[in-house]
Amino acid sequence: REAFGSGGDLLFGAFTIADAMYAPVVSRFMTYGVQLDSICSANAEAILALPAMQEWIAAAKSETETIESYTNPIE
């Protein structure tokens, strides 16, 4: 990140496939309340702010199918 990420809060500064691959991990970090350091937190916030992530989160929240035995749904 020090060598290639000086252009912003995403992994390599600008959006790359690495951010797309990491987006589901960021989602899980937020769902499970993982405490992140300041650099990782800034990266997670940048990924969550991407329009595609906002669309994905909105679609997940509007999902109507549920699994009865699952007791911790996304809010």
PyMOL Python script that loads the backbone (N, CA, C, O; Angstrom):
from pymol import cmd

cmd.read_pdbstr("""\
ATOM      1  N   ARG A   1       0.824  -1.178   0.000  1.00  0.00           N
ATOM      2  CA  ARG A   1       0.000   0.000   0.000  1.00  0.00           C
ATOM      3  C   ARG A   1       0.878   1.255   0.000  1.00  0.00           C
ATOM      4  O   ARG A   1       0.553   2.235  -0.670  1.00  0.00           O
ATOM      5  N   GLU A   2       1.978   1.232   0.740  1.00  0.00           N
ATOM      6  CA  GLU A   2       2.877   2.392   0.752  1.00  0.00           C
ATOM      7  C   GLU A   2       3.454   2.658  -0.637  1.00  0.00           C
ATOM      8  O   GLU A   2       3.619   3.811  -1.035  1.00  0.00           O
ATOM      9  N   ALA A   3       3.759   1.592  -1.370  1.00  0.00           N
ATOM     10  CA  ALA A   3       4.385   1.756  -2.682  1.00  0.00           C
ATOM     11  C   ALA A   3       3.388   2.121  -3.775  1.00  0.00           C
ATOM     12  O   ALA A   3       3.745   2.836  -4.711  1.00  0.00           O
ATOM     13  N   PHE A   4       2.133   1.641  -3.678  1.00  0.00           N
ATOM     14  CA  PHE A   4       1.205   1.794  -4.794  1.00  0.00           C
ATOM     15  C   PHE A   4      -0.119   2.456  -4.442  1.00  0.00           C
ATOM     16  O   PHE A   4      -0.920   2.711  -5.341  1.00  0.00           O
ATOM     17  N   GLY A   5      -0.380   2.743  -3.179  1.00  0.00           N
ATOM     18  CA  GLY A   5      -1.693   3.230  -2.785  1.00  0.00           C
ATOM     19  C   GLY A   5      -1.770   4.686  -2.416  1.00  0.00           C
ATOM     20  O   GLY A   5      -2.661   5.081  -1.665  1.00  0.00           O
ATOM     21  N   SER A   6      -0.860   5.502  -2.924  1.00  0.00           N
ATOM     22  CA  SER A   6      -0.832   6.903  -2.501  1.00  0.00           C
ATOM     23  C   SER A   6      -1.917   7.766  -3.141  1.00  0.00           C
ATOM     24  O   SER A   6      -2.067   8.929  -2.766  1.00  0.00           O
ATOM     25  N   GLY A   7      -2.679   7.230  -4.097  1.00  0.00           N
ATOM     26  CA  GLY A   7      -3.669   8.040  -4.804  1.00  0.00           C
ATOM     27  C   GLY A   7      -5.043   8.053  -4.186  1.00  0.00           C
ATOM     28  O   GLY A   7      -5.966   8.613  -4.777  1.00  0.00           O
ATOM     29  N   GLY A   8      -5.222   7.458  -3.015  1.00  0.00           N
ATOM     30  CA  GLY A   8      -6.533   7.446  -2.381  1.00  0.00           C
ATOM     31  C   GLY A   8      -6.643   6.335  -1.364  1.00  0.00           C
ATOM     32  O   GLY A   8      -5.653   5.691  -1.018  1.00  0.00           O
ATOM     33  N   ASP A   9      -7.858   6.112  -0.886  1.00  0.00           N
ATOM     34  CA  ASP A   9      -8.069   5.132   0.181  1.00  0.00           C
ATOM     35  C   ASP A   9      -8.318   3.713  -0.317  1.00  0.00           C
ATOM     36  O   ASP A   9      -8.388   2.788   0.492  1.00  0.00           O
ATOM     37  N   LEU A  10      -8.454   3.518  -1.631  1.00  0.00           N
ATOM     38  CA  LEU A  10      -8.599   2.160  -2.146  1.00  0.00           C
ATOM     39  C   LEU A  10      -7.238   1.463  -2.096  1.00  0.00           C
ATOM     40  O   LEU A  10      -6.218   2.118  -1.883  1.00  0.00           O
ATOM     41  N   LEU A  11      -7.212   0.157  -2.289  1.00  0.00           N
ATOM     42  CA  LEU A  11      -5.981  -0.613  -2.060  1.00  0.00           C
ATOM     43  C   LEU A  11      -4.774  -0.082  -2.828  1.00  0.00           C
ATOM     44  O   LEU A  11      -3.675   0.002  -2.281  1.00  0.00           O
ATOM     45  N   PHE A  12      -4.979   0.278  -4.106  1.00  0.00           N
ATOM     46  CA  PHE A  12      -3.877   0.791  -4.923  1.00  0.00           C
ATOM     47  C   PHE A  12      -4.120   2.236  -5.343  1.00  0.00           C
ATOM     48  O   PHE A  12      -3.629   2.677  -6.382  1.00  0.00           O
ATOM     49  N   GLY A  13      -4.872   2.961  -4.542  1.00  0.00           N
ATOM     50  CA  GLY A  13      -5.172   4.356  -4.843  1.00  0.00           C
ATOM     51  C   GLY A  13      -6.444   4.475  -5.659  1.00  0.00           C
ATOM     52  O   GLY A  13      -7.491   4.850  -5.131  1.00  0.00           O
ATOM     53  N   ALA A  14      -6.361   4.155  -6.948  1.00  0.00           N
ATOM     54  CA  ALA A  14      -7.535   4.140  -7.828  1.00  0.00           C
ATOM     55  C   ALA A  14      -8.180   2.756  -7.778  1.00  0.00           C
ATOM     56  O   ALA A  14      -7.534   1.785  -7.385  1.00  0.00           O
ATOM     57  N   PHE A  15      -9.447   2.661  -8.173  1.00  0.00           N
ATOM     58  CA  PHE A  15     -10.170   1.388  -8.162  1.00  0.00           C
ATOM     59  C   PHE A  15      -9.489   0.378  -9.076  1.00  0.00           C
ATOM     60  O   PHE A  15      -9.140   0.691 -10.214  1.00  0.00           O
ATOM     61  N   THR A  16      -9.302  -0.849  -8.561  1.00  0.00           N
ATOM     62  CA  THR A  16      -8.748  -1.954  -9.349  1.00  0.00           C
ATOM     63  C   THR A  16      -9.542  -3.221  -9.052  1.00  0.00           C
ATOM     64  O   THR A  16     -10.432  -3.225  -8.201  1.00  0.00           O
ATOM     65  N   ILE A  17      -9.214  -4.281  -9.753  1.00  0.00           N
ATOM     66  CA  ILE A  17      -9.856  -5.574  -9.529  1.00  0.00           C
ATOM     67  C   ILE A  17      -9.615  -6.054  -8.097  1.00  0.00           C
ATOM     68  O   ILE A  17     -10.428  -6.801  -7.553  1.00  0.00           O
ATOM     69  N   ALA A  18      -8.515  -5.635  -7.487  1.00  0.00           N
ATOM     70  CA  ALA A  18      -8.241  -6.019  -6.095  1.00  0.00           C
ATOM     71  C   ALA A  18      -9.342  -5.500  -5.174  1.00  0.00           C
ATOM     72  O   ALA A  18      -9.743  -6.191  -4.238  1.00  0.00           O
ATOM     73  N   ASP A  19      -9.831  -4.292  -5.431  1.00  0.00           N
ATOM     74  CA  ASP A  19     -10.918  -3.733  -4.620  1.00  0.00           C
ATOM     75  C   ASP A  19     -12.207  -4.520  -4.837  1.00  0.00           C
ATOM     76  O   ASP A  19     -12.957  -4.765  -3.892  1.00  0.00           O
ATOM     77  N   ALA A  20     -12.463  -4.916  -6.083  1.00  0.00           N
ATOM     78  CA  ALA A  20     -13.658  -5.708  -6.384  1.00  0.00           C
ATOM     79  C   ALA A  20     -13.603  -7.057  -5.667  1.00  0.00           C
ATOM     80  O   ALA A  20     -14.615  -7.525  -5.147  1.00  0.00           O
ATOM     81  N   MET A  21     -12.437  -7.674  -5.639  1.00  0.00           N
ATOM     82  CA  MET A  21     -12.285  -8.967  -4.974  1.00  0.00           C
ATOM     83  C   MET A  21     -12.398  -8.832  -3.457  1.00  0.00           C
ATOM     84  O   MET A  21     -12.851  -9.758  -2.783  1.00  0.00           O
ATOM     85  N   TYR A  22     -11.991  -7.690  -2.921  1.00  0.00           N
ATOM     86  CA  TYR A  22     -11.975  -7.459  -1.480  1.00  0.00           C
ATOM     87  C   TYR A  22     -13.321  -6.966  -0.949  1.00  0.00           C
ATOM     88  O   TYR A  22     -13.564  -7.024   0.256  1.00  0.00           O
ATOM     89  N   ALA A  23     -14.196  -6.485  -1.829  1.00  0.00           N
ATOM     90  CA  ALA A  23     -15.478  -5.903  -1.411  1.00  0.00           C
ATOM     91  C   ALA A  23     -16.320  -6.843  -0.544  1.00  0.00           C
ATOM     92  O   ALA A  23     -16.858  -6.387   0.465  1.00  0.00           O
ATOM     93  N   PRO A  24     -16.466  -8.133  -0.881  1.00  0.00           N
ATOM     94  CA  PRO A  24     -17.245  -9.019  -0.004  1.00  0.00           C
ATOM     95  C   PRO A  24     -16.624  -9.184   1.386  1.00  0.00           C
ATOM     96  O   PRO A  24     -17.342  -9.373   2.368  1.00  0.00           O
ATOM     97  N   VAL A  25     -15.307  -9.115   1.469  1.00  0.00           N
ATOM     98  CA  VAL A  25     -14.631  -9.208   2.766  1.00  0.00           C
ATOM     99  C   VAL A  25     -14.972  -7.981   3.606  1.00  0.00           C
ATOM    100  O   VAL A  25     -15.247  -8.100   4.800  1.00  0.00           O
ATOM    101  N   VAL A  26     -14.955  -6.806   2.986  1.00  0.00           N
ATOM    102  CA  VAL A  26     -15.325  -5.572   3.684  1.00  0.00           C
ATOM    103  C   VAL A  26     -16.757  -5.678   4.198  1.00  0.00           C
ATOM    104  O   VAL A  26     -17.050  -5.283   5.326  1.00  0.00           O
ATOM    105  N   SER A  27     -17.639  -6.209   3.370  1.00  0.00           N
ATOM    106  CA  SER A  27     -19.032  -6.387   3.783  1.00  0.00           C
ATOM    107  C   SER A  27     -19.129  -7.265   5.026  1.00  0.00           C
ATOM    108  O   SER A  27     -19.894  -6.967   5.943  1.00  0.00           O
ATOM    109  N   ARG A  28     -18.368  -8.326   5.057  1.00  0.00           N
ATOM    110  CA  ARG A  28     -18.383  -9.219   6.228  1.00  0.00           C
ATOM    111  C   ARG A  28     -17.779  -8.540   7.456  1.00  0.00           C
ATOM    112  O   ARG A  28     -18.271  -8.710   8.572  1.00  0.00           O
ATOM    113  N   PHE A  29     -16.716  -7.774   7.246  1.00  0.00           N
ATOM    114  CA  PHE A  29     -16.148  -7.024   8.369  1.00  0.00           C
ATOM    115  C   PHE A  29     -17.207  -6.138   9.009  1.00  0.00           C
ATOM    116  O   PHE A  29     -17.307  -6.077  10.235  1.00  0.00           O
ATOM    117  N   MET A  30     -17.996  -5.454   8.192  1.00  0.00           N
ATOM    118  CA  MET A  30     -19.027  -4.558   8.711  1.00  0.00           C
ATOM    119  C   MET A  30     -20.151  -5.358   9.383  1.00  0.00           C
ATOM    120  O   MET A  30     -20.623  -4.984  10.457  1.00  0.00           O
ATOM    121  N   THR A  31     -20.574  -6.445   8.757  1.00  0.00           N
ATOM    122  CA  THR A  31     -21.648  -7.278   9.308  1.00  0.00           C
ATOM    123  C   THR A  31     -21.269  -7.827  10.674  1.00  0.00           C
ATOM    124  O   THR A  31     -22.093  -7.849  11.588  1.00  0.00           O
ATOM    125  N   TYR A  32     -20.018  -8.273  10.817  1.00  0.00           N
ATOM    126  CA  TYR A  32     -19.584  -8.902  12.058  1.00  0.00           C
ATOM    127  C   TYR A  32     -18.952  -7.922  13.043  1.00  0.00           C
ATOM    128  O   TYR A  32     -18.508  -8.333  14.115  1.00  0.00           O
ATOM    129  N   GLY A  33     -18.902  -6.639  12.704  1.00  0.00           N
ATOM    130  CA  GLY A  33     -18.380  -5.633  13.623  1.00  0.00           C
ATOM    131  C   GLY A  33     -16.894  -5.746  13.906  1.00  0.00           C
ATOM    132  O   GLY A  33     -16.450  -5.455  15.016  1.00  0.00           O
ATOM    133  N   VAL A  34     -16.120  -6.168  12.910  1.00  0.00           N
ATOM    134  CA  VAL A  34     -14.674  -6.295  13.090  1.00  0.00           C
ATOM    135  C   VAL A  34     -14.067  -4.901  13.278  1.00  0.00           C
ATOM    136  O   VAL A  34     -14.344  -3.985  12.503  1.00  0.00           O
ATOM    137  N   GLN A  35     -13.242  -4.754  14.308  1.00  0.00           N
ATOM    138  CA  GLN A  35     -12.566  -3.483  14.571  1.00  0.00           C
ATOM    139  C   GLN A  35     -11.356  -3.369  13.639  1.00  0.00           C
ATOM    140  O   GLN A  35     -10.490  -4.244  13.631  1.00  0.00           O
ATOM    141  N   LEU A  36     -11.302  -2.301  12.865  1.00  0.00           N
ATOM    142  CA  LEU A  36     -10.218  -2.095  11.911  1.00  0.00           C
ATOM    143  C   LEU A  36      -9.366  -0.906  12.339  1.00  0.00           C
ATOM    144  O   LEU A  36      -9.862   0.033  12.961  1.00  0.00           O
ATOM    145  N   ASP A  37      -8.084  -0.954  12.002  1.00  0.00           N
ATOM    146  CA  ASP A  37      -7.245   0.214  12.279  1.00  0.00           C
ATOM    147  C   ASP A  37      -7.631   1.346  11.324  1.00  0.00           C
ATOM    148  O   ASP A  37      -8.471   1.149  10.447  1.00  0.00           O
ATOM    149  N   SER A  38      -7.035   2.512  11.481  1.00  0.00           N
ATOM    150  CA  SER A  38      -7.466   3.687  10.718  1.00  0.00           C
ATOM    151  C   SER A  38      -7.263   3.536   9.214  1.00  0.00           C
ATOM    152  O   SER A  38      -8.109   3.978   8.437  1.00  0.00           O
ATOM    153  N   ILE A  39      -6.175   2.928   8.789  1.00  0.00           N
ATOM    154  CA  ILE A  39      -5.926   2.745   7.357  1.00  0.00           C
ATOM    155  C   ILE A  39      -6.930   1.763   6.770  1.00  0.00           C
ATOM    156  O   ILE A  39      -7.513   2.024   5.717  1.00  0.00           O
ATOM    157  N   CYS A  40      -7.134   0.636   7.443  1.00  0.00           N
ATOM    158  CA  CYS A  40      -8.089  -0.364   6.959  1.00  0.00           C
ATOM    159  C   CYS A  40      -9.516   0.170   6.996  1.00  0.00           C
ATOM    160  O   CYS A  40     -10.318  -0.126   6.111  1.00  0.00           O
ATOM    161  N   SER A  41      -9.825   0.950   8.010  1.00  0.00           N
ATOM    162  CA  SER A  41     -11.154   1.538   8.122  1.00  0.00           C
ATOM    163  C   SER A  41     -11.410   2.513   6.980  1.00  0.00           C
ATOM    164  O   SER A  41     -12.501   2.521   6.411  1.00  0.00           O
ATOM    165  N   ALA A  42     -10.426   3.329   6.638  1.00  0.00           N
ATOM    166  CA  ALA A  42     -10.567   4.264   5.517  1.00  0.00           C
ATOM    167  C   ALA A  42     -10.769   3.505   4.217  1.00  0.00           C
ATOM    168  O   ALA A  42     -11.570   3.908   3.373  1.00  0.00           O
ATOM    169  N   ASN A  43     -10.039   2.401   4.055  1.00  0.00           N
ATOM    170  CA  ASN A  43     -10.204   1.575   2.866  1.00  0.00           C
ATOM    171  C   ASN A  43     -11.596   0.966   2.817  1.00  0.00           C
ATOM    172  O   ASN A  43     -12.238   0.981   1.767  1.00  0.00           O
ATOM    173  N   ALA A  44     -12.069   0.433   3.930  1.00  0.00           N
ATOM    174  CA  ALA A  44     -13.399  -0.172   3.982  1.00  0.00           C
ATOM    175  C   ALA A  44     -14.471   0.863   3.658  1.00  0.00           C
ATOM    176  O   ALA A  44     -15.405   0.572   2.910  1.00  0.00           O
ATOM    177  N   GLU A  45     -14.346   2.056   4.208  1.00  0.00           N
ATOM    178  CA  GLU A  45     -15.322   3.115   3.935  1.00  0.00           C
ATOM    179  C   GLU A  45     -15.311   3.508   2.463  1.00  0.00           C
ATOM    180  O   GLU A  45     -16.364   3.768   1.882  1.00  0.00           O
ATOM    181  N   ALA A  46     -14.120   3.552   1.854  1.00  0.00           N
ATOM    182  CA  ALA A  46     -14.018   3.883   0.431  1.00  0.00           C
ATOM    183  C   ALA A  46     -14.690   2.813  -0.421  1.00  0.00           C
ATOM    184  O   ALA A  46     -15.377   3.134  -1.391  1.00  0.00           O
ATOM    185  N   ILE A  47     -14.498   1.550  -0.069  1.00  0.00           N
ATOM    186  CA  ILE A  47     -15.138   0.466  -0.812  1.00  0.00           C
ATOM    187  C   ILE A  47     -16.650   0.517  -0.631  1.00  0.00           C
ATOM    188  O   ILE A  47     -17.394   0.367  -1.600  1.00  0.00           O
ATOM    189  N   LEU A  48     -17.109   0.726   0.593  1.00  0.00           N
ATOM    190  CA  LEU A  48     -18.550   0.792   0.846  1.00  0.00           C
ATOM    191  C   LEU A  48     -19.204   1.977   0.151  1.00  0.00           C
ATOM    192  O   LEU A  48     -20.401   1.930  -0.135  1.00  0.00           O
ATOM    193  N   ALA A  49     -18.460   3.030  -0.128  1.00  0.00           N
ATOM    194  CA  ALA A  49     -19.002   4.217  -0.790  1.00  0.00           C
ATOM    195  C   ALA A  49     -19.084   4.078  -2.310  1.00  0.00           C
ATOM    196  O   ALA A  49     -19.696   4.915  -2.973  1.00  0.00           O
ATOM    197  N   LEU A  50     -18.475   3.034  -2.864  1.00  0.00           N
ATOM    198  CA  LEU A  50     -18.534   2.847  -4.314  1.00  0.00           C
ATOM    199  C   LEU A  50     -19.980   2.652  -4.764  1.00  0.00           C
ATOM    200  O   LEU A  50     -20.740   1.957  -4.090  1.00  0.00           O
ATOM    201  N   PRO A  51     -20.378   3.255  -5.893  1.00  0.00           N
ATOM    202  CA  PRO A  51     -21.755   3.099  -6.374  1.00  0.00           C
ATOM    203  C   PRO A  51     -22.186   1.638  -6.526  1.00  0.00           C
ATOM    204  O   PRO A  51     -23.323   1.292  -6.204  1.00  0.00           O
ATOM    205  N   ALA A  52     -21.296   0.791  -7.007  1.00  0.00           N
ATOM    206  CA  ALA A  52     -21.642  -0.627  -7.163  1.00  0.00           C
ATOM    207  C   ALA A  52     -21.910  -1.282  -5.814  1.00  0.00           C
ATOM    208  O   ALA A  52     -22.808  -2.116  -5.699  1.00  0.00           O
ATOM    209  N   MET A  53     -21.139  -0.910  -4.793  1.00  0.00           N
ATOM    210  CA  MET A  53     -21.373  -1.459  -3.450  1.00  0.00           C
ATOM    211  C   MET A  53     -22.689  -0.951  -2.890  1.00  0.00           C
ATOM    212  O   MET A  53     -23.432  -1.714  -2.272  1.00  0.00           O
ATOM    213  N   GLN A  54     -22.990   0.323  -3.097  1.00  0.00           N
ATOM    214  CA  GLN A  54     -24.249   0.878  -2.621  1.00  0.00           C
ATOM    215  C   GLN A  54     -25.432   0.158  -3.270  1.00  0.00           C
ATOM    216  O   GLN A  54     -26.436  -0.120  -2.614  1.00  0.00           O
ATOM    217  N   GLU A  55     -25.301  -0.138  -4.559  1.00  0.00           N
ATOM    218  CA  GLU A  55     -26.351  -0.878  -5.269  1.00  0.00           C
ATOM    219  C   GLU A  55     -26.481  -2.297  -4.716  1.00  0.00           C
ATOM    220  O   GLU A  55     -27.593  -2.787  -4.521  1.00  0.00           O
ATOM    221  N   TRP A  56     -25.362  -2.952  -4.466  1.00  0.00           N
ATOM    222  CA  TRP A  56     -25.359  -4.322  -3.956  1.00  0.00           C
ATOM    223  C   TRP A  56     -25.982  -4.372  -2.562  1.00  0.00           C
ATOM    224  O   TRP A  56     -26.774  -5.268  -2.268  1.00  0.00           O
ATOM    225  N   ILE A  57     -25.629  -3.417  -1.706  1.00  0.00           N
ATOM    226  CA  ILE A  57     -26.179  -3.360  -0.350  1.00  0.00           C
ATOM    227  C   ILE A  57     -27.679  -3.118  -0.395  1.00  0.00           C
ATOM    228  O   ILE A  57     -28.436  -3.756   0.337  1.00  0.00           O
ATOM    229  N   ALA A  58     -28.114  -2.193  -1.254  1.00  0.00           N
ATOM    230  CA  ALA A  58     -29.552  -1.908  -1.384  1.00  0.00           C
ATOM    231  C   ALA A  58     -30.306  -3.141  -1.870  1.00  0.00           C
ATOM    232  O   ALA A  58     -31.400  -3.431  -1.385  1.00  0.00           O
ATOM    233  N   ALA A  59     -29.728  -3.867  -2.824  1.00  0.00           N
ATOM    234  CA  ALA A  59     -30.369  -5.084  -3.322  1.00  0.00           C
ATOM    235  C   ALA A  59     -30.459  -6.142  -2.224  1.00  0.00           C
ATOM    236  O   ALA A  59     -31.466  -6.841  -2.116  1.00  0.00           O
ATOM    237  N   ALA A  60     -29.417  -6.262  -1.417  1.00  0.00           N
ATOM    238  CA  ALA A  60     -29.434  -7.235  -0.318  1.00  0.00           C
ATOM    239  C   ALA A  60     -30.506  -6.888   0.699  1.00  0.00           C
ATOM    240  O   ALA A  60     -31.203  -7.769   1.201  1.00  0.00           O
ATOM    241  N   LYS A  61     -30.639  -5.602   1.002  1.00  0.00           N
ATOM    242  CA  LYS A  61     -31.645  -5.174   1.978  1.00  0.00           C
ATOM    243  C   LYS A  61     -33.066  -5.378   1.474  1.00  0.00           C
ATOM    244  O   LYS A  61     -33.986  -5.559   2.272  1.00  0.00           O
ATOM    245  N   SER A  62     -33.253  -5.351   0.162  1.00  0.00           N
ATOM    246  CA  SER A  62     -34.600  -5.525  -0.385  1.00  0.00           C
ATOM    247  C   SER A  62     -34.936  -6.988  -0.674  1.00  0.00           C
ATOM    248  O   SER A  62     -36.047  -7.292  -1.107  1.00  0.00           O
ATOM    249  N   GLU A  63     -33.998  -7.881  -0.441  1.00  0.00           N
ATOM    250  CA  GLU A  63     -34.220  -9.315  -0.664  1.00  0.00           C
ATOM    251  C   GLU A  63     -35.332  -9.814   0.246  1.00  0.00           C
ATOM    252  O   GLU A  63     -35.351  -9.509   1.439  1.00  0.00           O
ATOM    253  N   THR A  64     -36.255 -10.578  -0.317  1.00  0.00           N
ATOM    254  CA  THR A  64     -37.392 -11.067   0.472  1.00  0.00           C
ATOM    255  C   THR A  64     -37.242 -12.517   0.923  1.00  0.00           C
ATOM    256  O   THR A  64     -37.902 -12.933   1.875  1.00  0.00           O
ATOM    257  N   GLU A  65     -36.396 -13.285   0.265  1.00  0.00           N
ATOM    258  CA  GLU A  65     -36.227 -14.683   0.670  1.00  0.00           C
ATOM    259  C   GLU A  65     -35.404 -14.745   1.950  1.00  0.00           C
ATOM    260  O   GLU A  65     -34.426 -14.012   2.098  1.00  0.00           O
ATOM    261  N   THR A  66     -35.791 -15.605   2.863  1.00  0.00           N
ATOM    262  CA  THR A  66     -35.064 -15.763   4.118  1.00  0.00           C
ATOM    263  C   THR A  66     -34.853 -17.238   4.414  1.00  0.00           C
ATOM    264  O   THR A  66     -35.523 -18.105   3.851  1.00  0.00           O
ATOM    265  N   ILE A  67     -33.924 -17.502   5.291  1.00  0.00           N
ATOM    266  CA  ILE A  67     -33.687 -18.848   5.796  1.00  0.00           C
ATOM    267  C   ILE A  67     -34.151 -18.827   7.243  1.00  0.00           C
ATOM    268  O   ILE A  67     -33.587 -18.100   8.061  1.00  0.00           O
ATOM    269  N   GLU A  68     -35.150 -19.597   7.566  1.00  0.00           N
ATOM    270  CA  GLU A  68     -35.775 -19.553   8.888  1.00  0.00           C
ATOM    271  C   GLU A  68     -34.789 -19.763  10.032  1.00  0.00           C
ATOM    272  O   GLU A  68     -34.925 -19.131  11.080  1.00  0.00           O
ATOM    273  N   SER A  69     -33.815 -20.624   9.857  1.00  0.00           N
ATOM    274  CA  SER A  69     -32.898 -20.925  10.954  1.00  0.00           C
ATOM    275  C   SER A  69     -31.820 -19.859  11.130  1.00  0.00           C
ATOM    276  O   SER A  69     -31.063 -19.903  12.100  1.00  0.00           O
ATOM    277  N   TYR A  70     -31.740 -18.911  10.213  1.00  0.00           N
ATOM    278  CA  TYR A  70     -30.736 -17.853  10.307  1.00  0.00           C
ATOM    279  C   TYR A  70     -31.258 -16.762  11.224  1.00  0.00           C
ATOM    280  O   TYR A  70     -32.332 -16.213  10.980  1.00  0.00           O
ATOM    281  N   THR A  71     -30.518 -16.439  12.271  1.00  0.00           N
ATOM    282  CA  THR A  71     -31.043 -15.520  13.284  1.00  0.00           C
ATOM    283  C   THR A  71     -30.373 -14.154  13.292  1.00  0.00           C
ATOM    284  O   THR A  71     -30.686 -13.336  14.157  1.00  0.00           O
ATOM    285  N   ASN A  72     -29.456 -13.875  12.356  1.00  0.00           N
ATOM    286  CA  ASN A  72     -28.755 -12.599  12.364  1.00  0.00           C
ATOM    287  C   ASN A  72     -28.795 -11.967  10.972  1.00  0.00           C
ATOM    288  O   ASN A  72     -27.760 -11.891  10.310  1.00  0.00           O
ATOM    289  N   PRO A  73     -29.962 -11.513  10.513  1.00  0.00           N
ATOM    290  CA  PRO A  73     -30.046 -10.956   9.156  1.00  0.00           C
ATOM    291  C   PRO A  73     -29.364  -9.595   9.045  1.00  0.00           C
ATOM    292  O   PRO A  73     -29.161  -8.899  10.039  1.00  0.00           O
ATOM    293  N   ILE A  74     -29.021  -9.240   7.826  1.00  0.00           N
ATOM    294  CA  ILE A  74     -28.465  -7.916   7.557  1.00  0.00           C
ATOM    295  C   ILE A  74     -29.574  -6.897   7.753  1.00  0.00           C
ATOM    296  O   ILE A  74     -30.687  -7.094   7.265  1.00  0.00           O
ATOM    297  N   GLU A  75     -29.291  -5.822   8.451  1.00  0.00           N
ATOM    298  CA  GLU A  75     -30.291  -4.777   8.678  1.00  0.00           C
ATOM    299  C   GLU A  75     -30.065  -3.618   7.752  1.00  0.00           C
ATOM    300  O   GLU A  75     -30.809  -2.638   7.795  1.00  0.00           O
TER     301      GLU A  75
END
""", "prot")
cmd.dss("prot")
cmd.show_as("cartoon", "prot")
cmd.util.cbc("prot")
cmd.orient("prot")
